[in-house]
Amino acid sequence: MFLKLTFVNWRQKVELFNASYKKSGTKGRLFTRQEFLVALGLLIAAAEFSHNGKDLFKRGDQKKSIATIKKIGTHWYLIPALTII
């Protein structure tokens, strides 16, 4: 749902990004769709971490957040908030 709200066509954004990268002449390989989604997730996580700083995983934190941190089993998951302000 996040991708549908953020981009009209996220797959087209991957192609546009790769075309710009090719045009720049920089050496390296192009992004796959999966890598694009991982990079997008990392950007969201970095913004959340920057917003909350060292207290990101603190229990009982009542600060407003752009995402929810959930622990399922041994893994932590960042779930972007879908609230539109």
N, C-alpha and C positions, 0 to 999 in steps of 0.2 A: 504494500500500500504506500509506503514511504516513497518508493521509486516512481509510482504513478502520480503522486502529488508533487514531487519535486521536478521530474522531467516529463515532457510530453512523450519522448521516445528515448529512453536511456541508452539503448543499443546504438542509436544514431550518434549519441554523445561520445561513445567509445570510438566509433569510426572517425568522427571529427577530431578528437584528441589525437588519434594515431596519424591522421592526415597532417595535422599541424606539426607533429613531431617529425614526420618524414621531411616536411618542407623546411624545417629548421636546420637540417643537415647534421644533427647530432647523431653520433654513433650509438647503437644499442638496439634492442629488440622492442617490438611493439607490445602494447598491453593486450591481453586476452580479456574477454568479458568478465571472467571470474576475477582476474587481477584488478580490473577496474572497480568491481564491487568491493573487494577487500580494501583497496586504497580509499574508497569513499567511506567505508566503515572506520578506517584508521583516522581519517580527518574528523569524523564526528566524535570519535573517542578522544582525540587530542583536544578538541574544543571543550568537551565535557571535563576532561582532566584539568585543563587550564582554568576553567570556571570554578571548579571545586577544590583544586589543589590537593594538598596532602590528605584531606578529609574525604576523599572520593569513596573509599570503602568503609567508612566509619558507620557503625550501626546506630540507628536512632537519629540519623541526620535528617532534620526537617526542612532543609533549605530547598527552595524551588530549583528544579533541575531541567535541563533540556533532554535528559534521558534517565532511564531507570537502570540500576545495576542489580542484576539477579545472579545468585549462585545456584547452579543446578549440578548436583553431584560435586565433582572436583573442578568444574569450569565456571568462570565468571562470564556473564553475557551482558552486553550493553544494548538496551532496547530504547531507540529514540522515541521521545514523546510525540504524540500525534495531535497535541493540543495546539490550536491556532490562536495566537494572541491578537 
